[in-house]
């Protein structure tokens, strides 16, 4: 289905109330096609075309969190999920380094603290590939990541991640998944005057809210310090009464996943991530010696 057909369909359904003055194709990632429709100077809408299961999940997420100000407003969902229409979020996608602490604090207060538990979960992990537990989801991510990172890390590094993930103490208090963004990184953030003003392109995950926070923390290689993540975690309502050792282990796991993504998509950042890996590995090992 092409954009002209979609515009005509939206016009026939009175979803578009004014004549479209301009249509621009936007960058839509690896699988989506995005079009910006301008009805007038102040009325801009985005049409996203993708596979039905992808758009059904995104529509569900935007509906569940319709009151979250950082998200675009869902304006229309095609009944067959061929496309969706949502409001255009003004701003820039350019992330300014060295402001990560402020960014993460804003993300927690305006976004992640609004996450809701899933009342009747069918499973954990990716919405279109659910597993029977949060641990199983993380282990599957670790196995995938280890294949990519094998040439870059030592065997003891991979073994450490598996040891942390298989620890019986992990997730012992976490029994109900939350609906997460799942791709909560700086590449999906919108900024206005260097302030976080939008979050786009969810890839649904059912799991722990701390996952999205650590995902955001690790999504750029700058300022990957204990102080930065702790300042944001202290504001996270679903992560109360957790000790620093467990948090640091979660960060090391999230960093491992991010480094695998870096190899595939941003190899120019890998050296910075390796420095962060050595830093966090030392933090986790030092804490284990104090137990």
C-alpha positions as CSV (number, residue, x, y, z in Angstrom):
1,X,0.0,0.0,0.0
2,X,1.5,3.3,-1.0
3,X,1.3,6.7,0.8
4,X,-1.1,8.2,-1.8
5,X,-3.6,5.3,-1.2
6,X,-3.3,5.8,2.5
7,X,-3.9,9.6,2.3
8,X,-7.0,8.9,0.2
9,X,-8.2,6.3,2.7
10,X,-7.6,8.7,5.6
11,X,-9.4,11.5,3.8
12,X,-12.4,9.2,3.1
13,X,-12.6,8.3,6.7
14,X,-12.3,12.0,7.8
15,X,-9.1,11.3,9.7
16,X,-7.5,14.1,7.7
17,X,-9.6,17.2,7.9
18,X,-7.5,19.5,5.6
19,X,-5.8,19.2,2.3
20,X,-2.3,17.8,2.6
21,X,0.2,20.5,1.5
22,X,3.4,18.4,1.6
23,X,4.5,14.8,2.1
24,X,8.1,14.0,3.2
25,X,9.5,10.6,3.7
26,X,11.4,10.3,7.0
27,X,14.2,8.0,8.2
28,X,12.3,5.0,9.5
29,X,15.0,2.6,10.8
30,X,15.5,-0.9,9.3
31,X,12.0,-2.0,8.5
32,X,9.5,0.9,8.9
33,X,8.5,3.4,6.2
34,X,7.7,6.8,7.7
35,X,5.9,9.8,6.1
36,X,5.3,13.2,7.5
37,X,2.0,14.7,6.3
38,X,1.6,18.5,6.6
39,X,-2.0,19.7,6.6
40,X,-1.0,23.2,7.5
41,X,1.8,25.0,9.4
42,X,0.8,23.7,12.8
43,X,-0.8,20.3,12.0
44,X,1.7,17.5,11.2
45,X,1.0,13.8,11.3
46,X,3.2,10.8,10.8
47,X,2.2,7.7,8.9
48,X,4.1,4.5,9.8
49,X,4.0,1.5,7.5
50,X,5.4,-1.9,8.8
51,X,4.5,-5.5,9.4
52,X,1.1,-5.9,11.1
53,X,2.5,-7.6,14.2
54,X,4.9,-4.7,14.7
55,X,2.3,-2.0,14.3
56,X,-0.2,-3.9,16.5
57,X,2.3,-3.9,19.3
58,X,3.2,-0.2,18.9
59,X,-0.5,0.7,18.8
60,X,-1.0,-1.2,22.0
61,X,1.9,0.5,23.7
62,X,0.8,4.0,22.7
63,X,-2.8,3.3,23.8
64,X,-1.7,2.0,27.2
65,X,0.5,5.0,27.8
66,X,-1.7,7.6,26.1
67,X,-1.3,10.0,29.0
68,X,2.5,10.0,29.0
69,X,3.5,13.4,27.7
70,X,6.8,12.2,26.1
71,X,5.0,9.8,23.7
72,X,3.3,10.9,20.4
73,X,-0.5,10.8,20.4
74,X,-1.9,7.8,18.5
75,X,-4.5,9.3,16.0
76,X,-5.5,6.3,14.0
77,X,-4.8,2.5,13.7
78,X,-5.7,0.7,10.5
79,X,-8.0,-2.2,11.4
80,X,-5.7,-4.6,9.6
81,X,-2.6,-2.9,11.1
82,X,-1.2,-2.0,7.7
83,X,-0.3,1.4,9.0
84,X,-0.8,3.7,12.0
85,X,-1.0,7.5,12.3
86,X,0.3,9.5,15.2
87,X,1.2,13.1,16.0
88,X,4.6,14.5,15.0
89,X,7.0,15.1,17.9
90,X,8.9,18.3,17.2
91,X,12.6,18.5,18.1
92,X,16.0,17.0,17.3
93,X,17.2,13.4,17.4
94,X,20.8,14.6,18.1
95,X,22.0,13.6,21.5
96,X,24.4,16.0,23.2
97,X,26.9,14.0,25.2
98,X,27.9,14.9,28.7
99,X,24.3,15.5,29.9
100,X,23.5,11.8,30.5
101,X,22.7,12.2,34.2
102,X,20.1,14.9,33.6
103,X,18.7,12.9,30.7
104,X,18.3,9.7,32.7
105,X,16.7,11.5,35.6
106,X,14.2,13.1,33.3
107,X,13.5,9.7,31.6
108,X,12.7,8.1,34.9
109,X,10.4,10.8,36.2
110,X,8.6,11.5,32.9
111,X,8.5,8.1,31.4
112,X,9.6,4.9,33.2
113,X,7.8,5.7,36.4
114,X,4.6,5.7,34.4
115,X,5.1,2.0,33.4
116,X,2.3,-0.4,34.3
117,X,2.3,-4.0,35.3
118,X,0.7,-6.5,32.9
119,X,-2.4,-7.9,34.6
120,X,-2.5,-11.2,32.7
121,X,1.0,-11.8,31.2
122,X,1.4,-14.5,28.6
123,X,5.1,-14.5,29.1
124,X,8.3,-12.5,29.3
125,X,10.6,-10.7,26.9
126,X,9.9,-9.6,23.3
127,X,6.2,-9.3,22.7
128,X,6.3,-11.4,19.5
129,X,8.7,-14.0,21.0
130,X,7.7,-14.6,24.6
131,X,9.6,-16.8,27.0
132,X,8.5,-18.5,30.3
133,X,10.6,-16.2,32.5
134,X,12.6,-13.0,32.6
135,X,15.7,-15.0,33.3
136,X,15.1,-17.1,30.1
137,X,14.7,-13.9,28.1
138,X,18.0,-12.4,29.4
139,X,19.8,-15.7,28.9
140,X,18.7,-15.9,25.3
141,X,20.0,-12.3,24.8
142,X,23.3,-13.3,26.4
143,X,23.8,-16.3,24.2
144,X,23.1,-14.2,21.1
145,X,25.5,-11.5,22.3
146,X,28.3,-14.0,23.2
147,X,28.4,-15.2,19.6
148,X,29.0,-11.6,18.4
149,X,31.4,-10.7,21.2
150,X,33.5,-13.9,21.1
151,X,36.4,-12.4,19.1
152,X,36.5,-9.3,21.4
153,X,36.3,-10.6,25.0
154,X,37.9,-13.3,27.1
155,X,36.2,-16.6,27.9
156,X,36.0,-15.5,31.6
157,X,34.0,-12.4,30.5
158,X,31.3,-14.5,28.9
159,X,31.3,-16.9,31.8
160,X,30.9,-14.1,34.3
161,X,27.7,-12.9,32.5
162,X,26.2,-16.4,32.5
163,X,27.1,-16.8,36.2
164,X,25.3,-13.5,37.0
165,X,22.2,-14.4,35.0
166,X,22.0,-17.9,36.5
167,X,22.3,-16.8,40.1
168,X,19.3,-17.9,42.2
169,X,19.2,-14.5,43.9
170,X,18.3,-12.7,40.7
171,X,14.7,-11.6,40.2
172,X,13.6,-13.4,43.4
173,X,11.2,-10.6,44.2
174,X,10.1,-9.8,40.7
175,X,7.0,-11.8,39.8
176,X,5.0,-9.6,37.5
177,X,6.2,-8.1,34.2
178,X,5.7,-4.5,33.2
179,X,5.0,-3.2,29.7
180,X,8.3,-1.7,28.6
181,X,9.4,0.3,25.6
182,X,12.1,-2.2,24.8
183,X,14.3,0.0,22.6
184,X,14.7,2.8,25.1
185,X,18.0,4.4,23.8
186,X,19.2,7.8,22.8
187,X,18.6,6.9,19.1
188,X,14.8,7.0,19.9
189,X,14.8,10.2,22.0
190,X,13.7,13.6,20.8
191,X,15.4,16.7,22.3
192,X,14.4,20.4,22.4
193,X,17.1,22.8,23.6
194,X,19.0,19.7,24.8
195,X,16.1,18.6,27.0
196,X,14.3,15.3,26.6
197,X,10.9,16.1,25.0
198,X,9.9,12.8,23.2
199,X,10.3,9.1,23.0
200,X,9.5,7.2,19.8
201,X,9.6,3.8,18.2
202,X,8.8,1.2,20.9
203,X,9.7,-2.4,20.5
204,X,7.6,-4.0,23.2
205,X,9.2,-6.0,26.0
206,X,7.4,-7.5,29.0
207,X,9.8,-7.3,32.0
208,X,11.5,-5.2,34.6
209,X,11.5,-1.4,34.3
210,X,15.2,-1.3,35.3
211,X,15.9,-2.9,32.0
212,X,14.8,0.1,30.0
213,X,16.7,2.5,32.3
214,X,20.0,0.5,31.9
215,X,19.3,0.2,28.2
216,X,19.2,4.0,28.0
217,X,22.3,4.3,30.2
218,X,24.3,2.0,27.9
219,X,22.9,3.3,24.6
220,X,25.7,5.8,24.3
221,X,29.3,5.2,25.4
222,X,29.7,8.5,27.4
223,X,29.4,8.9,31.1
224,X,29.0,5.2,32.0
225,X,29.8,5.7,35.7
226,X,28.3,4.5,39.0
227,X,27.3,8.0,40.0
228,X,25.3,8.6,36.8
229,X,23.2,5.4,37.0
230,X,22.7,5.7,40.7
231,X,21.3,9.2,40.4
232,X,18.6,7.9,38.1
233,X,17.9,4.6,39.9
234,X,17.3,6.5,43.1
235,X,14.2,8.0,41.4
236,X,12.9,4.7,40.0
237,X,9.8,3.8,41.9
238,X,9.9,0.1,41.0
239,X,13.4,-0.4,42.1
240,X,13.2,0.3,45.8
241,X,15.2,-1.5,48.5
242,X,17.7,-2.9,46.0
243,X,21.3,-2.9,46.9
244,X,24.2,-1.4,44.8
245,X,25.7,-4.8,44.1
246,X,22.6,-6.1,42.3
247,X,22.3,-2.8,40.4
248,X,25.9,-3.0,39.2
249,X,25.4,-6.6,38.1
250,X,22.4,-5.5,36.0
251,X,24.5,-2.7,34.5
252,X,27.3,-5.2,33.5
253,X,24.7,-7.4,31.8
254,X,23.1,-4.5,30.0
255,X,26.5,-3.3,28.9
256,X,27.3,-6.8,27.5
257,X,24.1,-6.7,25.4
258,X,24.9,-3.1,24.2
259,X,28.5,-4.0,23.2
260,X,27.1,-6.8,20.9
261,X,24.8,-4.2,19.3
262,X,27.7,-1.8,19.0
263,X,29.7,-4.4,17.0
264,X,26.9,-4.7,14.5
265,X,25.8,-1.1,14.1
266,X,28.2,1.3,15.7
267,X,31.7,-0.2,15.6
268,X,33.3,3.2,15.9
269,X,32.1,3.3,19.5
270,X,33.5,-0.1,20.5
271,X,36.8,1.1,22.0
272,X,34.9,3.4,24.4
273,X,32.6,0.5,25.4
274,X,35.6,-1.7,26.1
275,X,36.9,0.9,28.6
276,X,33.5,0.9,30.3
277,X,33.4,-2.9,30.3
278,X,36.7,-3.0,32.2
279,X,35.4,-0.4,34.6
280,X,32.2,-2.2,35.4
281,X,33.8,-5.6,35.5
282,X,36.1,-4.3,38.2
283,X,33.1,-2.8,40.1
284,X,31.2,-6.1,40.1
285,X,34.2,-8.2,41.0
286,X,35.2,-5.9,43.8
287,X,31.6,-6.1,45.2
288,X,31.6,-9.9,45.1
289,X,34.8,-10.0,47.2
290,X,33.1,-8.1,49.9
291,X,30.2,-10.6,50.3
